[in-house]
Amino acid sequence: MIRKANALDISAITYMLSVMHKETELYVPTINSHKLVNKVNDIIHSGIVLVATEQNQLLGSIGGTIATDWWSDEQYLSDLWFYVYKDHRKSNIAKNMIVDFIKIGKEANMKIRLGHIFSGDLDRKDKFYGRLGLVKAGSTYVEV
């Protein structure tokens, strides 16, 4: 089941994000737990957070925020995180969450911007997003 997150999901999402953080293949700074919990709480209340659950167990989540480009007032919906636990990646959970996320953007008359930066298997993820009708726009480069 995919649904909008609420305050009762905060601890499960922050734990999930710490697992996601540990799986990164590039260097990422240490998590500041206070900032993490505050951001998850903020995005649940002011952005868009979807969770995939089964029997009250969190299987994955996408958290999004509304933003604008620095040169425009046109809003878009962008992800802050998108993660599905490894045991559930062969299911349709990831696809269904993205489809629902895109639907929310369309209903709000906003375009979607999604990214994947710190994890591996980038070609597979590019193909995944492409199958969902999204187009790759640029790259991100980091110092390691």
DATAUR-V367628 format. One record per residue. N is the residue number from 1. PHI is phi in whole degrees, -180 to 180 (none if undefined). OMEGA is omega in radians with two decimals (* if undefined). D_FIRST is the distance of its C-alpha to the first C-alpha in whole Angstrom. Layout:
n={N;N}
phi={PHI;PHI}
omega={OMEGA;OMEGA}
d_first={D_FIRST;D_FIRST}
This chain:
n={1;2;3;4;5;6;7;8;9;10;11;12;13;14;15;16;17;18;19;20;21;22;23;24;25;26;27;28;29;30;31;32;33;34;35;36;37;38;39;40;41;42;43;44;45;46;47;48;49;50;51;52;53;54;55;56;57;58;59;60;61;62;63;64;65;66;67;68;69;70;71;72;73;74;75;76;77;78;79;80;81;82;83;84;85;86;87;88;89;90;91;92;93;94;95;96;97;98;99;100;101;102;103;104;105;106;107;108;109;110;111;112;113;114;115;116;117;118;119;120;121;122;123;124;125;126;127;128;129;130;131;132;133;134;135;136;137;138;139;140;141;142;143;144}
phi={none;-112;-148;-72;-75;-136;-58;-70;-91;-57;-66;-66;-69;-65;-63;-58;-67;-69;-66;-56;-59;-68;-88;-64;-97;-104;-63;-133;-60;-60;-70;-96;-57;-63;-65;-61;-62;-63;-68;-60;-59;-61;-70;-61;-91;-126;-123;-129;-128;-110;-128;-104;-132;-146;52;63;-104;-72;-108;-178;-159;-131;-118;-128;-134;-93;-142;-135;-70;-66;-107;-142;-100;-71;-84;-139;-103;-125;-87;-98;-149;-154;-154;-128;-57;-52;-65;-120;-76;-90;-89;-94;-58;-60;-59;-64;-66;-66;-59;-66;-63;-63;-60;-61;-61;-62;-63;-94;60;-125;-76;-110;-131;-123;-140;-142;-121;-95;-106;-90;58;-64;-63;-63;-69;-59;-66;-59;-66;-62;-63;-93;90;-95;-116;-69;-132;85;-146;-117;-120;-129;-88;-107}
omega={3.07;-3.11;3.03;3.14;3.04;-3.06;3.14;-3.13;-3.00;-3.07;3.13;3.12;-3.14;3.06;3.13;-3.14;3.07;3.06;3.11;-3.13;-3.13;-3.12;-3.11;-3.13;3.08;3.08;2.97;3.14;3.12;3.11;2.95;-3.02;-3.14;3.13;-3.12;-3.12;3.14;-3.14;3.12;3.10;-3.13;-3.09;3.06;-3.07;-3.07;-3.13;3.13;3.06;3.05;3.05;3.01;-3.10;3.01;-3.09;3.13;3.10;3.11;3.12;-3.14;-3.13;2.94;3.11;-3.07;3.13;3.09;-3.08;3.02;2.98;-3.10;-3.08;-3.00;3.04;-3.13;-3.10;3.01;3.12;-3.06;3.11;2.95;3.06;3.02;-3.04;2.99;3.11;-3.05;-3.09;-3.05;-3.07;3.11;3.10;3.09;-3.06;-3.10;3.13;-3.10;3.10;3.14;3.11;3.12;3.12;3.11;3.13;3.10;3.10;3.14;3.14;3.11;-3.13;3.12;3.01;-3.11;2.98;3.14;3.13;2.94;-2.95;-2.91;-3.08;-3.08;3.11;-3.04;3.13;3.13;3.14;3.06;3.13;3.10;3.14;3.11;3.11;3.14;3.05;3.13;-3.10;3.12;-3.11;3.06;-3.12;3.05;3.13;-3.13;3.04;-3.13;*}
d_first={0;4;7;10;12;14;17;16;14;17;19;16;16;19;19;17;19;22;21;21;24;26;25;27;30;32;33;31;33;32;29;30;28;29;28;25;24;25;24;20;21;23;20;18;20;22;20;16;14;10;8;6;5;6;9;10;10;10;10;11;11;14;16;18;22;24;27;31;33;36;38;36;34;32;28;25;22;22;20;21;19;16;15;13;15;17;16;13;15;16;12;11;9;12;13;9;10;13;13;11;14;17;16;16;20;21;20;22;25;24;24;22;24;22;24;24;27;27;25;27;26;27;28;25;22;25;24;21;21;24;22;20;23;24;27;28;31;33;32;33;35;36;39;38}
